[in-house]
Amino acid sequence: MTTALPTPYDHLTSPRTAAALVLQGRFLSAAREFLAGEGFTEMLAPIIGPVTDPGARGAKQVDVDYYGHRYKLMTSGILYKQASLLSFGKIFHVAPNVRLEPLETAVTHRHLVEFHQLDVEIADGSREEAMEVAERLTRHCVRQVVQTCAAELDVLGRDPGELRLAVAEPYERKRHSAVVAELVELGYPQSADTEIEWSGEELVSAKAAHPFFVIDYPKGSRGFYDRENERDPGVLRNFDLIFPGGYGEMMSGSERESDYRRLLARIRETGENPGKYEWYLTLARKGIPASAGFGLGVERFTRFLGGLDAVWQATAYPKLPGQARP
């Protein structure tokens, strides 16, 4: 059963919508302040291109006619983030993404067809460096919202003390295999070879008191751009950040593969046609920096900040799978 959304008028005139969007604006301002202070340059990301991220879980891409060429709406700017490091060593952008999610995700409370992502990339960065930036960034944003948005948190019924407590401790690191074992012990049939399923993420998130990272996903469970661990073949140098309270995954990140030959092999392993990625592979052949980075879901993080029931409440113009909306 799909979620019944309010009319655009009712949604836009709701005090709860206004409060959630104020939280969102303050969190994005805080994120920009933090990242600029860390030496990151903000760039404007493209919204269409000849190819986009192939690694979105079960979601379909949207084609557009670009002067007779089949282009894609961005599902993620990952390939462009890597390319942008040819200009700057540390970059970020806030950009819209469109994914035609499976219809069953309309009731997960966590999926939108149109959403925004705060993307960060660090030239010559390690996974550990990216996670450290991610932890400090999210903690800074939570604290800034608590300090400056008391009225809005009150409208939403969100306890500032709970927010402070959530990010008070260092974020734990758990291997993917350990999370799989935890879910199996709880009676959840999680495969050891795939990403943690949405309902599984929600389950471990609900049990957690603080955010934690899931690291070391198995090769084949993620996109070709996630770097494989040379000292632990079959394991990727990547991570997800899970927030407590059942809010689930907030971000995904990794060290990136940048070597042309390995990228070509990984693309072929996934069954993709390397010709689709000609512009990207041309840059890789000439040399793109090794890097690490992540993408933070803007609406998902807003949902956590406001204690919202569903992610659609964190956007002015929500679009859920299968529902035609303005």
VENRAUR-V81959 format. One line per field, one symbol per residue. ss: DSSP state (a for helix, b for strand, c for the rest). psi: psi as a letter, one per 20 degrees, with the letter a starting at -180 (. if undefined). burial: I if it has 24 or more other C-alpha atoms within 12 Angstrom, else O. A space follows every 10 residues. Layout:
# VENRAUR-V81959
ss->???
psi->???
burial->???
This chain:
# VENRAUR-V81959
ss->cccccccaaa aaccaaaaaa aaaaaaaaaa aaaaaaaccc bbcccccbbc cccccccccb ccbbbbccbb bbbccccaaa aaaacccccb bbbbbbbbcb ccaaaaaccc cccbbbbbbb bbbcccaaaa aaaaaaaaaa aaaaaaaaca aaaaaaccca aaaaaacccc cbbbbaaaaa aaaaaccccc cccccccaaa aaaaaaaccc cbbbbccbcc cccccbcbcc ccccbbcbbb bbbccccbbb bbbbbbccca aaaaaaaaac cccaaaaaaa aaaaaacccc bbbbbbbaaa aaaaaacccc aaaacccccc cccccc
psi->pqpoqrqhgh ghjphhgggg hggghhghgh gggghhhjjq ppqpqqiqrh qapijpniqq qpqqonliqo rqqphqkghh gghiihgqho qqqoqqqppn qqhiiijiji pqgprqpopp qopjqrghgg hgggghghgg gghhgghilg ghhghikpoh hhgghhjhqq pqppqghhhg hggghijpmp qiirqpqghg ghghghiqhr qqpprlqqpi irriippqoh imqipqmaqq opqrjjibph qqrrqqpipg ghggghghhi jqohhhkghg hgghhhoqqq rqarppoghg hggggikqhq hhijqhmqoq pippq.
burial->OOIOIOOOOO IOOOOIIIII IIIIIIIIOI IIOIIOOOOI IIIOIIIIII IIIIIIIOIO IIOOOOOOOO OIIIIIIIII IIIIIOOIII IIIIIIIIII IOOOIIIIII IIIIIIIIII IIIIIIIIII IIIIIIIIII IIIIIIOOII OIIOOIOIOI OOIIOIIOOO IIIIIIIOII OIIOOOOOOI OIOIIIIIII IIIIIOOIII IIIIIIIIII IIIIIIIIOO OOOOIIIIII IIIIIIIIII IIIIIIIIII OOIIOIIOOO OOOIOOIOOI IOOIOOOIII IIIIIIIIII IIIIIIIIII IIIIIIIIII IOOOOO
